[in-house]
């Protein structure tokens, strides 16, 4: 049975990998996957604290975050497809649609 500190450390590592991926990578799909990693780290925190305190509120919030993540993936992939059709690339540094 892992302790709360162990779970929080694993969650921190997941979140750090997600932040590093968002900041370093240039492919939009990989950036979306890294955002999912960060959301999963938040879910891990919510469930760990809910288990530690004994209340089911953290688990309910984790389910809400999972629904948010599913919606984010659907909208994000739709945006990636639209960008690819318009610009023929999914590299973040080559997308300049908002520039005048």
ChimeraX commands (.cxc) that place a marker at each C-alpha (Angstrom):
marker #1 position 0.00,0.00,0.00 radius 0.5
marker #1 position 1.69,3.25,-1.12 radius 0.5
marker #1 position 1.77,6.15,1.30 radius 0.5
marker #1 position 0.40,9.60,0.55 radius 0.5
marker #1 position 3.89,11.00,0.05 radius 0.5
marker #1 position 4.72,8.32,-2.52 radius 0.5
marker #1 position 1.57,8.99,-4.51 radius 0.5
marker #1 position 2.15,12.76,-4.38 radius 0.5
marker #1 position 5.72,12.29,-5.61 radius 0.5
marker #1 position 4.52,10.15,-8.53 radius 0.5
marker #1 position 1.88,12.76,-9.30 radius 0.5
marker #1 position 4.54,15.48,-9.24 radius 0.5
marker #1 position 6.69,13.50,-11.67 radius 0.5
marker #1 position 3.73,13.03,-14.04 radius 0.5
marker #1 position 2.92,16.73,-13.89 radius 0.5
marker #1 position 6.57,17.70,-14.44 radius 0.5
marker #1 position 6.81,15.45,-17.52 radius 0.5
marker #1 position 3.61,17.01,-18.84 radius 0.5
marker #1 position 4.86,20.56,-18.33 radius 0.5
marker #1 position 8.20,19.72,-19.93 radius 0.5
marker #1 position 6.42,18.19,-22.91 radius 0.5
marker #1 position 4.22,21.24,-23.39 radius 0.5
marker #1 position 7.19,23.59,-23.21 radius 0.5
marker #1 position 9.66,21.56,-25.30 radius 0.5
marker #1 position 7.70,19.72,-27.99 radius 0.5
marker #1 position 6.43,21.36,-31.16 radius 0.5
marker #1 position 3.91,18.80,-32.38 radius 0.5
marker #1 position 0.34,19.71,-31.43 radius 0.5
marker #1 position -0.66,16.09,-30.82 radius 0.5
marker #1 position 2.19,15.56,-28.38 radius 0.5
marker #1 position 1.30,18.83,-26.62 radius 0.5
marker #1 position -2.27,17.55,-26.22 radius 0.5
marker #1 position -0.98,14.27,-24.78 radius 0.5
marker #1 position 1.17,16.20,-22.31 radius 0.5
marker #1 position -1.86,18.22,-21.20 radius 0.5
marker #1 position -3.60,14.89,-20.61 radius 0.5
marker #1 position -0.65,13.80,-18.47 radius 0.5
marker #1 position -1.04,16.93,-16.37 radius 0.5
marker #1 position -4.77,16.27,-15.93 radius 0.5
marker #1 position -4.02,12.69,-14.91 radius 0.5
marker #1 position -1.54,13.98,-12.32 radius 0.5
marker #1 position -4.27,16.21,-10.91 radius 0.5
marker #1 position -6.64,13.21,-10.83 radius 0.5
marker #1 position -4.05,11.21,-8.95 radius 0.5
marker #1 position -3.76,14.01,-6.39 radius 0.5
marker #1 position -7.52,14.24,-5.98 radius 0.5
marker #1 position -7.91,10.52,-5.44 radius 0.5
marker #1 position -4.93,10.32,-3.06 radius 0.5
marker #1 position -6.28,13.12,-0.88 radius 0.5
marker #1 position -9.79,11.66,-0.98 radius 0.5
marker #1 position -8.45,8.31,0.15 radius 0.5
marker #1 position -6.34,9.96,2.84 radius 0.5
marker #1 position -9.23,12.04,4.24 radius 0.5
marker #1 position -11.89,9.36,3.81 radius 0.5
marker #1 position -14.36,11.52,1.92 radius 0.5
marker #1 position -15.62,10.64,-1.58 radius 0.5
marker #1 position -15.57,14.28,-2.77 radius 0.5
marker #1 position -12.11,13.96,-4.33 radius 0.5
marker #1 position -13.21,10.94,-6.33 radius 0.5
marker #1 position -16.24,12.84,-7.59 radius 0.5
marker #1 position -14.01,15.70,-8.70 radius 0.5
marker #1 position -11.70,13.21,-10.40 radius 0.5
marker #1 position -14.64,11.90,-12.43 radius 0.5
marker #1 position -15.47,15.48,-13.37 radius 0.5
marker #1 position -11.88,16.04,-14.50 radius 0.5
marker #1 position -12.03,12.84,-16.58 radius 0.5
marker #1 position -15.12,14.16,-18.35 radius 0.5
marker #1 position -13.34,17.47,-18.92 radius 0.5
marker #1 position -10.35,15.62,-20.35 radius 0.5
marker #1 position -12.56,13.69,-22.76 radius 0.5
marker #1 position -14.14,16.92,-23.98 radius 0.5
marker #1 position -10.70,18.53,-24.29 radius 0.5
marker #1 position -9.47,15.65,-26.44 radius 0.5
marker #1 position -12.49,15.84,-28.74 radius 0.5
marker #1 position -12.20,19.60,-29.24 radius 0.5
marker #1 position -8.41,19.52,-29.45 radius 0.5
marker #1 position -8.38,16.83,-32.13 radius 0.5
marker #1 position -11.04,18.71,-34.11 radius 0.5
marker #1 position -8.84,21.82,-33.98 radius 0.5
marker #1 position -5.79,19.82,-35.06 radius 0.5
marker #1 position -7.67,18.41,-38.05 radius 0.5
marker #1 position -8.89,21.89,-39.02 radius 0.5
marker #1 position -5.37,23.33,-38.70 radius 0.5
marker #1 position -3.90,20.51,-40.76 radius 0.5
marker #1 position -6.46,21.05,-43.52 radius 0.5
marker #1 position -5.76,24.78,-43.60 radius 0.5
marker #1 position -1.96,24.89,-43.12 radius 0.5
marker #1 position -0.80,21.32,-43.97 radius 0.5
marker #1 position 1.19,21.17,-40.73 radius 0.5
marker #1 position 0.66,20.44,-37.06 radius 0.5
marker #1 position 3.87,22.04,-35.84 radius 0.5
marker #1 position 3.17,24.70,-33.22 radius 0.5
marker #1 position 5.87,27.11,-34.38 radius 0.5
marker #1 position 4.55,27.14,-37.98 radius 0.5
marker #1 position 0.96,28.03,-37.09 radius 0.5
marker #1 position 0.37,31.77,-37.32 radius 0.5
marker #1 position -3.34,32.07,-38.04 radius 0.5
marker #1 position -3.93,34.98,-35.66 radius 0.5
marker #1 position -1.16,37.15,-37.10 radius 0.5
marker #1 position -2.53,40.02,-39.20 radius 0.5
marker link #1:1,2 radius 0.2
marker link #1:2,3 radius 0.2
marker link #1:3,4 radius 0.2
marker link #1:4,5 radius 0.2
marker link #1:5,6 radius 0.2
marker link #1:6,7 radius 0.2
marker link #1:7,8 radius 0.2
marker link #1:8,9 radius 0.2
marker link #1:9,10 radius 0.2
marker link #1:10,11 radius 0.2
marker link #1:11,12 radius 0.2
marker link #1:12,13 radius 0.2
marker link #1:13,14 radius 0.2
marker link #1:14,15 radius 0.2
marker link #1:15,16 radius 0.2
marker link #1:16,17 radius 0.2
marker link #1:17,18 radius 0.2
marker link #1:18,19 radius 0.2
marker link #1:19,20 radius 0.2
marker link #1:20,21 radius 0.2
marker link #1:21,22 radius 0.2
marker link #1:22,23 radius 0.2
marker link #1:23,24 radius 0.2
marker link #1:24,25 radius 0.2
marker link #1:25,26 radius 0.2
marker link #1:26,27 radius 0.2
marker link #1:27,28 radius 0.2
marker link #1:28,29 radius 0.2
marker link #1:29,30 radius 0.2
marker link #1:30,31 radius 0.2
marker link #1:31,32 radius 0.2
marker link #1:32,33 radius 0.2
marker link #1:33,34 radius 0.2
marker link #1:34,35 radius 0.2
marker link #1:35,36 radius 0.2
marker link #1:36,37 radius 0.2
marker link #1:37,38 radius 0.2
marker link #1:38,39 radius 0.2
marker link #1:39,40 radius 0.2
marker link #1:40,41 radius 0.2
marker link #1:41,42 radius 0.2
marker link #1:42,43 radius 0.2
marker link #1:43,44 radius 0.2
marker link #1:44,45 radius 0.2
marker link #1:45,46 radius 0.2
marker link #1:46,47 radius 0.2
marker link #1:47,48 radius 0.2
marker link #1:48,49 radius 0.2
marker link #1:49,50 radius 0.2
marker link #1:50,51 radius 0.2
marker link #1:51,52 radius 0.2
marker link #1:52,53 radius 0.2
marker link #1:53,54 radius 0.2
marker link #1:54,55 radius 0.2
marker link #1:55,56 radius 0.2
marker link #1:56,57 radius 0.2
marker link #1:57,58 radius 0.2
marker link #1:58,59 radius 0.2
marker link #1:59,60 radius 0.2
marker link #1:60,61 radius 0.2
marker link #1:61,62 radius 0.2
marker link #1:62,63 radius 0.2
marker link #1:63,64 radius 0.2
marker link #1:64,65 radius 0.2
marker link #1:65,66 radius 0.2
marker link #1:66,67 radius 0.2
marker link #1:67,68 radius 0.2
marker link #1:68,69 radius 0.2
marker link #1:69,70 radius 0.2
marker link #1:70,71 radius 0.2
marker link #1:71,72 radius 0.2
marker link #1:72,73 radius 0.2
marker link #1:73,74 radius 0.2
marker link #1:74,75 radius 0.2
marker link #1:75,76 radius 0.2
marker link #1:76,77 radius 0.2
marker link #1:77,78 radius 0.2
marker link #1:78,79 radius 0.2
marker link #1:79,80 radius 0.2
marker link #1:80,81 radius 0.2
marker link #1:81,82 radius 0.2
marker link #1:82,83 radius 0.2
marker link #1:83,84 radius 0.2
marker link #1:84,85 radius 0.2
marker link #1:85,86 radius 0.2
marker link #1:86,87 radius 0.2
marker link #1:87,88 radius 0.2
marker link #1:88,89 radius 0.2
marker link #1:89,90 radius 0.2
marker link #1:90,91 radius 0.2
marker link #1:91,92 radius 0.2
marker link #1:92,93 radius 0.2
marker link #1:93,94 radius 0.2
marker link #1:94,95 radius 0.2
marker link #1:95,96 radius 0.2
marker link #1:96,97 radius 0.2
marker link #1:97,98 radius 0.2
marker link #1:98,99 radius 0.2
marker link #1:99,100 radius 0.2
view
